[in-house]
Amino acid sequence: MEFHPLKVFLTVAAEKSFSRAAEKLSRTQPAVSLAVQRLENELGEKLIDRSAKELLLTDAGRIVLDFARRFENLEREMETALAELRDNSAGRLTIGANESTSLYLLRHIQAYRHQFPRVRVQVRRSLSSRIPAELVDGDLELGMLTFDPSDDRLVSSVIYTDHLAFVVSPQHRFAGQNQVSMTELGMETFIAHNVVSPYRDIVIREFQRHKIPLNMDVEMPTIETIRRMVQRNEGVAFLPRMCVEQEIEQAILCEVRVPELQVDRKIRLVYPARRALSHAARAFLDLVKKSGEAEAASA
C-alpha cells in the first residue's frame, strides 16, 4: 500500500470536505475523490458515508484514520531522525501545553533556541486532558501538565511549583489587605475559567466544604479575558500565579492571601516511557531539568 492515498484520506477527514482537501493539497476535487475511492477498493471497505449531508466516517474509516495518523507520525519521526543523523543541531520539537503552562515554557524556549537555533519548535495549545493520549499516540514528543497522568506509558517529572493566586483590581475593597478570610469571599463575584481543570474543582470543593457561597456569575474562555475583567474591577478570580506575575509587579492587579485556600500547582514535563526521544526533545528535557536544579540550588 502506498502512503499517498492515506495522506489524501487524512486531509479529507481533517477538512471534512473533498473540496477543501483539494484546495489544501493543490489538487482537483475529482483527483482527491478518486484517490479515496482507490484506497477504499484496495482495503475492501467504505471509509466515508456519502449518503450523509455532512462528511462522516464509517467505522472502518475511523479505524483507518487512526492508523493513518500513526503512519504520518512515524514518517515525521523518520524525517527528524534522518535530519539529526546529518546534523545534530537540526530537527523538530513538538510540545503540547495549555494556555497557562505555555507561559512557563517561554524562557526555556528562548534558552533552547540560543543553543539549537536550527531546531524547529512548535508548541501546540491543547486541553490538558488530551495531552497524555497525544503523547502515547506519538502526536507530541513532550507535554506540560499540572497533574500526574498516572499512566505507566508516560514519564512525569515536576519541574516547577506555582500556586493559585487570589487577585483583585487595585480599586477593589480588598486591594490594601495582605489577606482575607474565606468567609469574606461569599459576597464576591468570581470571574471563572470555563475550562475543566482539577484546580477549578479544588476551589469549588473548598467553598462547599466551608459552606460559603461561590458566585461564579461570569465565566470566560481564556485566562487573558479573566485577567482583563478583574483589572476592570468586574469581579475577582483565582488564577495561576505565573499568569499574573507581571500584572502584580506593575500593580495592575493585587494578590491577596486567602489562608484557607493555599493551593500549589505542580507543573510537570511529561514524555513517553517506551519510545526513544529525539535528540531535539532530549536536549530540551536536559535544559529544563538543569534550569530547575540551578533554581533549587540558589533558593
Secondary structure, 3 states (H helix, E strand, C coil): CCHHHHHHHHHHHHHCCHHHHHHHHCCCHHHHHHHHHHHHHHHCCCCEECCCCCCEECHHHHHHHHHHHHHHHHHHHHHHHHHHHHCCCCEEEEEEECHHHHHHHHHHHHHHHHHCCCEEEEEEECCHHHHHHHHHHCCCCEEEECCCCCCCCEEEEEEEEEEEEEEECCCCCCCCCCECCHHHHCCCEEEEECCCCHHHHHHHHHHHHCCCCCEEEEEECCHHHHHHHHHCCCCEEEEEHHHHHHHHHCCCCEECECCCCCCEEEEEEEEECCCCCCHHHHHHHHHHHHHHHHHHHHC
